[in-house]
Every structure is written in C-alpha cells, then in structure tokens.
C-alpha cells in the first residue's frame, strides 16, 4: 500500500511540474515575448492544463502537508540563526529543508487566489475594473507560485542528491 501511495505522489508531482511549465509558458510567454494578452490557441492550451494543475495542487497539498509541516527542529534552527539560543545538544533542522517547507506552504497559499481569481472572473459579478483586479491577482499569484515552485523543486533535487551521496559513503 505504501508503494502505491508513493507512486501516486510521484505521478502527481510529475504531472504538476509538467502543467506548471506549460501554464507558465502559455501564461507568461505572450506577455513577456509578444507584449500581448493571452488569446487564441495559447489560451486554449492554458485553460486545458489549468484544471489538471489545480487538481494536482490539491492532491499534493493534502499528501505532503504532514511531511512538510514545521516542527521543533525548524524552530530551534531559526532561533540559532538569530542568536536567540545557544547551540546545544538538541537536534536542529536543516536550512534548506526549512526553505523548502516555506516554499511548499507559499505554493499552497498562493494557489488559492490564483484559482479563485480565474473562477470568479467567469461569473458576471464584477465590472470592468473588477475584472482587471482579478486578472492582476491571477497574474501575480501565478508569478509568486512559479517562483516558489522553482525554488522548491531545486531544493528537493538538492536534498535528494545530498541524501544519496551520504548513503553511498
């Protein structure tokens, strides 16, 4: 059973990363490269991958929330950094792991306005100014989520490489 859950986690993470790359390329590409808004086939690809991304985000948030929650070791590490506590025999956390946890929770928190802004813009509840606010909320939430995801992915790869290197010694 554990192997099946681990495989499901890996599959969801792989699909999530693929969707993130596609959504980032289609969402930011026309804006950065062509200086135009998202329209046409780019928009269709973007809208096709978005629900899969939202579903994978929810699945990963539920599956990894317990593993990436903050604990006493993380707090002791932060206290040691800010010199509020002397280094003693207590086990402290790893700085990379703490940043990875912060990135995970930043992804989870920034996903809410990202998804809500796109869904709410589909209803005729907001006028032109409201639609512009929702669009900007969507854009900047996506930027924050993308940056946190890039840093999180880098740290996951780095920490796994360190663990493999330590196990080979």
C-alpha positions in Angstrom: 0.0 0.0 0.0 2.8 2.4 0.9 4.5 1.8 -2.5 1.3 2.7 -4.3 0.9 5.9 -2.4 4.5 6.9 -3.0 4.0 6.2 -6.7 0.8 8.3 -6.7 2.7 11.1 -5.1 5.5 10.9 -7.7 2.9 10.8 -10.5 1.0 13.7 -9.2 4.3 15.7 -8.7 5.4 14.9 -12.3 2.1 15.9 -13.8 2.0 19.0 -11.6 5.5 20.0 -12.8 4.6 19.5 -16.5 1.4 21.5 -16.0 3.4 24.3 -14.3 5.8 24.5 -17.2 3.0 24.6 -19.8 1.0 27.1 -17.8 4.0 29.3 -17.2 5.0 29.2 -20.8 1.5 29.9 -22.1 0.6 32.4 -19.4 3.8 34.5 -19.3 5.1 33.8 -22.8 2.7 36.0 -24.8 3.0 38.7 -22.1 6.8 38.8 -21.9 7.8 37.9 -25.5 5.0 39.4 -27.7 3.7 42.0 -25.2 0.2 40.8 -25.8 -2.5 39.3 -23.7 -3.3 35.6 -23.8 -5.6 34.7 -26.7 -6.3 32.1 -29.3 -4.6 28.7 -29.2 -2.3 29.8 -26.3 -5.4 30.5 -24.2 -7.0 27.1 -25.1 -3.8 25.3 -24.1 -3.7 27.3 -20.9 -7.3 26.6 -20.0 -6.9 22.9 -20.8 -4.0 22.4 -18.4 -5.4 24.6 -15.6 -7.9 22.2 -14.1 -5.3 19.4 -14.1 -2.9 21.7 -12.4 -5.5 22.7 -9.8 -6.4 19.1 -9.1 -2.7 18.1 -8.7 -2.1 21.0 -6.5 -4.9 19.9 -4.2 -3.7 16.3 -4.2 -0.1 17.3 -3.4 -1.1 19.7 -0.7 -3.1 17.0 1.1 -0.4 14.3 0.6 2.6 16.4 1.7 1.1 18.7 4.3 2.0 16.5 7.2 5.5 15.7 5.9 6.3 19.4 5.3 4.8 20.9 8.5 7.1 22.8 10.7 8.4 21.2 13.9 10.6 21.9 16.9 13.8 21.3 15.0 12.9 24.0 12.5 12.1 26.5 15.3 15.4 25.6 17.0 17.3 26.2 13.8 15.7 29.6 13.4 16.5 30.5 17.0 20.1 29.5 16.5 20.3 31.6 13.3 19.0 34.7 15.1 21.3 34.0 18.1 18.4 33.8 20.5 19.6 30.4 21.7 23.0 28.8 22.0 23.8 25.7 20.1 23.4 22.7 22.4 22.8 19.0 22.1 19.3 19.4 20.7 18.8 18.4 17.1 18.2 21.4 14.9 16.7 21.5 11.4 18.4 22.0 8.1 18.2 25.4 6.5 17.4 24.0 3.0 14.6 21.9 4.4 13.1 24.9 6.2 13.2 27.0 3.0 11.7 24.0 1.1 8.9 23.9 3.7 8.3 27.6 3.4 8.1 27.3 -0.4 5.6 24.5 -0.2 3.3 26.5 2.1 3.8 29.5 -0.1 2.7 27.5 -3.1 -0.4 26.3 -1.2 -1.3 29.8 -0.1 -0.7 31.5 -3.4 -2.7 28.8 -5.2 -5.9 30.0 -3.5 -6.1 33.5 -5.0 -4.7 32.0 -8.3 -7.6 29.6 -8.7 -10.3 31.9 -7.2 -9.4 34.8 -9.4 -9.8 32.7 -12.6 -13.0 31.1 -11.5 -14.6 34.3 -10.2 -13.8 36.1 -13.4 -16.1 33.7 -15.3 -19.1 35.0 -13.5 -20.7 38.3 -14.3 -20.3 39.6 -10.8 -17.6 42.2 -11.4 -17.4 45.1 -13.7 -14.5 46.1 -15.9 -12.4 47.3 -13.0 -13.2 44.2 -11.0 -12.1 42.0 -13.9 -8.9 43.9 -14.2 -8.2 43.4 -10.5 -9.0 39.7 -10.8 -6.6 39.5 -13.8 -3.8 41.2 -11.9 -4.4 39.0 -8.9 -4.2 35.9 -11.1 -1.0 37.1 -12.8 0.9 38.0 -9.6 -0.3 34.9 -7.7 0.9 32.8 -10.7 4.3 34.6 -10.5 4.6 34.0 -6.8 3.6 30.4 -7.2 6.0 29.8 -10.1 9.0 31.3 -8.2 8.2 29.3 -5.1 7.8 26.2 -7.2 11.2 26.7 -8.9 13.0 27.2 -5.6 11.1 24.2 -4.0 11.9 21.9 -6.9 15.6 22.9 -6.8 15.8 22.2 -3.1 14.1 18.9 -3.4 16.6 17.8 -6.1 19.5 19.2 -4.0 18.4 17.5 -0.8 17.8 14.1 -2.5 21.3 14.3 -4.1 22.8 15.0 -0.7 20.9 12.1 0.8 22.1 9.7 -2.0 25.6 11.0 -1.5 25.5 10.4 2.2 24.1 6.9 1.8 26.9 6.0 -0.6 29.6 6.9 1.9 
